[in-house]
Amino acid sequence: MFKKKIQKLRKSFLRRFLFLIKKEKLSFKLNDIQLNLDIRDSIDREIFFTGYYEEKQIQYLIENIKKI
């Protein structure tokens, strides 16, 4: 339980620090796809901090990008 609180605090601190230095848009590579993330968006934050999001949606995205 203590470890989860530390991780949450770390994420919060990093997010606020990035806002402070005006670094809201980040480039992130997920499953060989380069994503431009905006940390103001909750889904983008989840992808940035955890390295994944909902697998079905990501897999759907990957399949459709490869078709192009």
Secondary structure by P-SEA (a helix, b strand, c coil): caaaaaaaaaaaaaaaaaaaacccbbbbbccccccccccccaaaaaaaacccccaaaaaaaaaaaaac
